[in-house]
Amino acid sequence: MRFPRERSASAALAVLCCLWAAAPQAEPLITRNQNPLLLPYGLPLPLPARLPAAGKTRAGLDVNWSNAANLETSGGREFTLDAETVDVRLRLEHAFGERWGALVELPWRSLSGGTLDGFIENWHDLFGLPEGPRRRMPRDRLLIDYLESGETLLHVEDSASGIADIPLGVGYQVATSDDRALAVWLTIDVPVGDSEVLLGSGALDAALSVAGDMQLSDRWQLFGQVDAVWLGDGDILPEYQQSFVLAGLAGVSWNAWRALDLTVQFYANSQVFDVPVTGLSGDAVVLSYGGTWRTSGGWRFDFGMNEDIDVDASPDATFYFLAQKAF
């Protein structure tokens, strides 16, 4: 399996090593590569390095709203990706004791032509960002198409929404203190979503993850995660699907003012499909940035945005929101 993101994965692994070689507030933004062809698979979202207190629960609702546009032609292969996804997840984390915890996500996903095309074109114009093929594509259209030597291997043009595959996780708190934490997670992605409309993969996936955080100072926190993911035999381009994927993230948070933290994180994953098409393979590096506001009542509110570091490998833009409460 080709994995051209070794440096990004190595950086995430190095962060984890530093974390344990050396805060409660060092929590990543709950977002990742939102490529609609990667979403059906069991690559975990960021997982907590610090489990809730024994017997306690964290409940959250997160939204990732993404827009992608890509045209590629190479060696008899033609790929079109013009789609918008809204991924909404109810996320529950519960600690059964000082060391063990569980996590379940109840996801709902919409795949459509969307409404963001005009806004993103204006955004790119305002900041002088590259537009790629956007100006040559109809606005607010849904089309995901892959042809090889004239044969159509993947075609999606009808909007769909519904329940997606459900992740179930078990976590073990390896170590924790006031300024650092390390946890190991086993996550199973249960095939519930309809693979024909990209709401699920059609197979059971499993991931082993290590998540860590460290307080660098009163205002700075560091966090990271590494995932090893085993993919079942799915229904989406099964002849090209990989059986093993690596992913990871590394980031830093700065306490800018009282209850406000500002966060920058990098997420990377290896290819899900073994094809020489950037937007289809799923191989990507994603930059996320945003803020977290915490209230005295135990609420956490996140807001942020993702940008594709490798153009066409992930959506052009993802808007991210989270509301979470500990009780």
C-alpha positions as CSV (number, residue, x, y, z in Angstrom):
1,M,0.0,0.0,0.0
2,R,1.3,3.4,-1.0
3,F,1.4,6.0,1.8
4,P,2.8,9.3,0.6
5,R,1.9,11.1,3.9
6,E,4.6,9.5,6.0
7,R,5.9,12.9,7.2
8,S,2.4,13.9,8.5
9,A,1.8,10.6,10.2
10,S,5.4,10.7,11.6
11,A,4.7,14.2,13.0
12,A,1.5,12.9,14.8
13,L,3.5,10.0,16.2
14,A,6.3,12.2,17.3
15,V,3.7,14.4,19.1
16,L,2.4,11.4,21.0
17,C,5.9,10.4,22.0
18,C,6.6,13.9,23.3
19,L,3.4,13.9,25.2
20,W,4.4,10.9,27.3
21,A,8.1,11.7,27.4
22,A,7.3,14.9,29.3
23,A,-4.2,19.5,29.8
24,P,-7.4,19.1,30.5
25,Q,-8.1,21.8,27.9
26,A,-6.1,20.3,25.1
27,E,-9.0,18.9,23.0
28,P,-8.9,18.7,19.2
29,L,-11.7,19.9,16.9
30,I,-14.0,17.0,16.1
31,T,-13.4,17.0,12.4
32,R,-11.3,15.2,9.8
33,N,-11.1,14.7,6.0
34,Q,-14.7,15.1,4.9
35,N,-14.3,13.7,1.4
36,P,-17.7,12.1,0.6
37,L,-15.9,9.0,-0.7
38,L,-14.0,8.6,2.5
39,L,-16.8,9.4,4.9
40,P,-18.4,6.0,4.6
41,Y,-15.4,4.3,6.0
42,G,-14.4,3.7,9.6
43,L,-11.6,6.3,10.0
44,P,-12.2,7.7,13.5
45,L,-12.9,11.3,14.3
46,P,-10.6,12.7,17.0
47,L,-10.9,10.7,20.2
48,P,-10.5,12.0,23.8
49,A,-7.1,11.5,25.4
50,R,-8.8,12.1,28.7
51,L,-11.8,10.1,29.6
52,P,-14.7,11.6,31.6
53,A,-14.5,11.2,35.4
54,A,-15.6,7.8,36.6
55,G,-19.4,7.5,36.2
56,K,-19.7,10.7,34.2
57,T,-20.9,11.3,30.7
58,R,-20.1,13.8,27.9
59,A,-22.8,14.4,25.3
60,G,-22.2,16.4,22.1
61,L,-23.7,17.3,18.8
62,D,-21.2,18.1,16.0
63,V,-21.8,19.2,12.4
64,N,-19.4,19.1,9.5
65,W,-20.7,20.9,6.4
66,S,-18.5,20.4,3.4
67,N,-18.4,21.3,-0.3
68,A,-16.1,19.6,-2.9
69,A,-15.5,20.2,-6.6
70,N,-12.9,18.3,-8.6
71,L,-12.3,17.2,-12.2
72,E,-9.5,14.9,-13.1
73,T,-8.5,13.1,-16.3
74,S,-5.4,10.8,-16.5
75,G,-4.5,7.7,-18.5
76,G,-8.0,6.8,-19.6
77,R,-9.5,7.6,-16.2
78,E,-12.1,10.4,-15.7
79,F,-13.2,11.5,-12.3
80,T,-15.8,14.1,-11.4
81,L,-16.6,15.1,-7.8
82,D,-19.2,17.8,-7.4
83,A,-21.0,17.4,-4.1
84,E,-22.0,18.8,-0.7
85,T,-22.3,16.8,2.5
86,V,-23.7,17.6,5.9
87,D,-22.6,15.2,8.5
88,V,-24.4,15.5,11.9
89,R,-23.4,13.3,14.8
90,L,-24.8,12.8,18.3
91,R,-21.7,11.7,20.3
92,L,-21.8,10.1,23.8
93,E,-18.8,9.4,25.9
94,H,-19.1,7.6,29.3
95,A,-16.5,6.4,31.8
96,F,-17.4,3.2,33.7
97,G,-14.5,3.6,36.1
98,E,-11.1,5.4,36.4
99,R,-9.6,3.5,33.5
100,W,-12.4,2.3,31.1
101,G,-14.8,4.2,29.0
102,A,-17.1,3.9,25.9
103,L,-18.1,6.0,23.0
104,V,-21.0,5.8,20.6
105,E,-21.8,8.1,17.6
106,L,-25.2,8.3,16.0
107,P,-24.6,9.8,12.6
108,W,-27.0,11.4,10.1
109,R,-25.6,12.4,6.7
110,S,-26.9,14.3,3.7
111,L,-25.4,14.1,0.2
112,S,-26.6,16.7,-2.3
113,G,-25.7,19.5,-4.7
114,G,-26.0,21.8,-1.8
115,T,-26.0,25.6,-1.6
116,L,-22.4,26.7,-0.9
117,D,-21.0,26.8,-4.4
118,G,-21.6,30.6,-4.9
119,F,-20.3,31.4,-1.4
120,I,-17.1,29.5,-1.9
121,E,-16.5,31.1,-5.3
122,N,-16.8,34.5,-3.8
123,W,-14.6,33.5,-0.8
124,H,-11.9,32.4,-3.3
125,D,-12.2,35.6,-5.2
126,L,-11.9,37.7,-2.0
127,F,-8.7,36.1,-0.8
128,G,-7.2,35.2,-4.2
129,L,-7.4,31.4,-3.6
130,P,-7.2,28.9,-6.4
131,E,-10.6,27.9,-7.7
132,G,-9.7,24.7,-9.6
133,P,-12.5,23.6,-11.9
134,R,-15.3,25.4,-10.1
135,R,-16.1,27.9,-12.8
136,R,-16.5,25.1,-15.3
137,M,-19.0,23.2,-13.3
138,P,-22.8,23.9,-12.8
139,R,-23.6,25.4,-9.5
140,D,-25.2,23.3,-6.7
141,R,-25.1,20.1,-8.8
142,L,-24.5,16.6,-7.4
143,L,-22.4,14.3,-9.5
144,I,-19.8,11.8,-8.4
145,D,-18.5,9.9,-11.4
146,Y,-15.6,7.6,-12.1
147,L,-14.9,6.1,-15.6
148,E,-12.0,3.9,-16.5
149,S,-11.3,3.1,-20.2
150,G,-14.8,4.3,-21.0
151,E,-16.5,2.0,-18.4
152,T,-18.5,3.7,-15.6
153,L,-17.4,2.2,-12.3
154,L,-19.0,4.7,-10.0
155,H,-22.0,7.0,-10.6
156,V,-24.0,9.0,-8.0
157,E,-26.3,11.9,-9.1
158,D,-29.3,11.5,-6.8
159,S,-29.4,13.3,-3.4
160,A,-29.8,11.1,-0.4
161,S,-29.9,11.5,3.4
162,G,-30.2,9.1,6.3
163,I,-28.4,7.2,9.1
164,A,-24.8,6.5,8.3
165,D,-22.5,3.7,9.7
166,I,-22.4,3.8,13.5
167,P,-19.0,3.9,15.3
168,L,-18.8,2.1,18.7
169,G,-15.6,2.6,20.8
170,V,-14.0,1.2,23.9
171,G,-11.3,3.3,25.6
172,Y,-8.6,2.6,28.2
173,Q,-6.9,5.5,30.1
174,V,-3.3,4.5,30.0
175,A,-2.2,7.5,32.1
176,T,-3.4,10.8,33.3
177,S,-2.3,13.8,35.3
178,D,-3.0,17.5,35.6
179,D,-0.7,18.3,32.6
180,R,-0.8,15.2,30.4
181,A,-3.0,12.2,29.4
182,L,-2.8,9.2,27.1
183,A,-5.6,6.8,26.1
184,V,-6.0,3.9,23.7
185,W,-9.2,3.3,21.8
186,L,-10.7,0.4,19.8
187,T,-13.4,1.5,17.5
188,I,-15.8,-0.6,15.4
189,D,-17.7,1.0,12.5
190,V,-21.0,-0.9,12.2
191,P,-22.4,-1.0,8.6
192,V,-25.9,0.6,8.9
193,G,-25.8,3.2,6.1
194,D,-26.8,2.6,2.5
195,S,-23.6,2.1,0.5
196,E,-25.3,2.7,-2.9
197,V,-25.7,6.4,-1.9
198,L,-22.4,6.7,0.1
199,L,-24.1,6.7,3.5
200,G,-22.1,3.6,4.5
201,S,-19.3,1.3,3.2
202,G,-21.3,-1.9,3.3
203,A,-18.7,-3.6,5.6
204,L,-17.5,-3.7,9.2
205,D,-14.4,-1.6,9.9
206,A,-12.1,-1.5,12.9
207,A,-9.6,1.0,14.2
208,L,-7.0,1.0,16.9
209,S,-6.1,4.6,18.1
210,V,-3.7,6.2,20.5
211,A,-4.7,9.8,21.6
212,G,-2.6,12.1,23.9
213,D,-2.5,15.6,25.2
214,M,0.0,17.7,27.1
215,Q,-0.1,21.1,28.8
216,L,2.9,23.1,27.6
217,S,2.2,26.2,29.8
218,D,-0.7,28.0,31.3
219,R,-1.9,29.0,27.8
220,W,-0.5,26.4,25.4
221,Q,-1.6,22.8,25.0
222,L,-0.5,20.1,22.5
223,F,-2.4,17.1,21.3
224,G,-2.1,14.3,18.8
225,Q,-3.6,11.0,17.6
226,V,-2.5,8.0,15.5
227,D,-5.0,5.6,13.9
228,A,-4.5,2.1,12.4
229,V,-7.7,1.2,10.5
230,W,-8.7,-2.2,9.1
231,L,-11.3,-2.0,6.4
232,G,-13.8,-4.7,5.6
233,D,-14.7,-5.7,2.0
234,G,-16.9,-2.7,1.2
235,D,-19.3,-2.1,-1.7
236,I,-17.7,1.1,-3.1
237,L,-15.2,0.3,-5.9
238,P,-14.4,-3.0,-4.2
239,E,-11.7,-3.9,-6.7
240,Y,-9.6,-0.9,-5.6
241,Q,-10.4,-0.5,-2.0
242,Q,-7.5,-0.9,0.4
243,S,-7.7,-3.2,3.5
244,F,-5.5,-1.0,5.7
245,V,-5.3,2.7,6.2
246,L,-3.2,4.9,8.4
247,A,-4.4,8.3,9.8
248,G,-3.2,10.8,12.3
249,L,-3.5,14.3,13.6
250,A,-1.4,16.8,15.5
251,G,-2.4,20.2,16.8
252,V,-1.9,23.0,19.3
253,S,-4.4,25.1,21.3
254,W,-3.8,28.6,22.8
255,N,-5.9,30.0,25.6
256,A,-6.5,33.4,24.0
257,W,-8.8,34.9,26.6
258,R,-10.5,33.4,29.7
259,A,-12.7,30.6,28.4
260,L,-11.7,31.0,24.7
261,D,-9.2,28.6,23.1
262,L,-7.9,29.0,19.6
263,T,-6.8,25.7,17.8
264,V,-4.8,24.8,14.8
265,Q,-4.5,21.1,13.8
266,F,-3.3,19.0,10.9
267,Y,-5.0,15.7,9.9
268,A,-3.6,13.2,7.4
269,N,-4.7,9.8,6.1
270,S,-3.4,7.4,3.6
271,Q,-5.4,6.3,0.5
272,V,-8.6,4.3,0.8
273,F,-8.6,3.5,-2.9
274,D,-5.5,2.3,-4.9
275,V,-6.1,4.5,-7.9
276,P,-3.8,7.3,-9.3
277,V,-6.6,9.9,-9.0
278,T,-6.0,12.4,-6.1
279,G,-9.6,13.2,-5.3
280,L,-10.7,9.5,-5.4
281,S,-7.9,7.8,-3.6
282,G,-8.7,9.7,-0.3
283,D,-5.0,10.4,0.4
284,A,-5.0,13.8,2.0
285,V,-3.6,16.4,4.4
286,V,-6.2,18.8,5.9
287,L,-5.7,22.0,7.9
288,S,-8.3,22.8,10.6
289,Y,-8.5,26.0,12.6
290,G,-11.1,27.4,14.9
291,G,-12.0,28.2,18.5
292,T,-13.6,26.6,21.6
293,W,-15.7,28.5,24.1
294,R,-16.4,26.9,27.5
295,T,-19.0,28.0,30.0
296,S,-19.0,27.7,33.8
297,G,-22.0,25.3,33.4
298,G,-19.9,22.7,31.7
299,W,-20.8,23.5,28.1
300,R,-18.3,23.5,25.2
301,F,-19.0,25.3,22.0
302,D,-16.6,24.8,18.9
303,F,-16.5,26.6,15.6
304,G,-14.0,26.1,12.9
305,M,-13.1,25.5,9.2
306,N,-11.1,23.0,7.2
307,E,-8.9,23.7,4.2
308,D,-7.4,21.2,1.7
309,I,-3.6,21.4,1.9
310,D,-3.4,19.1,-1.1
311,V,-5.8,20.6,-3.6
312,D,-8.6,18.2,-4.7
313,A,-7.6,15.5,-2.1
314,S,-10.3,16.8,0.4
315,P,-13.2,19.2,0.2
316,D,-12.4,22.8,-0.7
317,A,-14.1,24.0,2.5
318,T,-15.6,22.4,5.6
319,F,-17.5,24.4,8.2
320,Y,-17.5,22.8,11.7
321,F,-19.7,23.3,14.8
322,L,-19.9,21.5,18.1
323,A,-22.0,21.8,21.3
324,Q,-21.0,19.5,24.1
325,K,-22.1,19.2,27.7
326,A,-20.5,17.2,30.6
327,F,-22.8,15.8,33.3
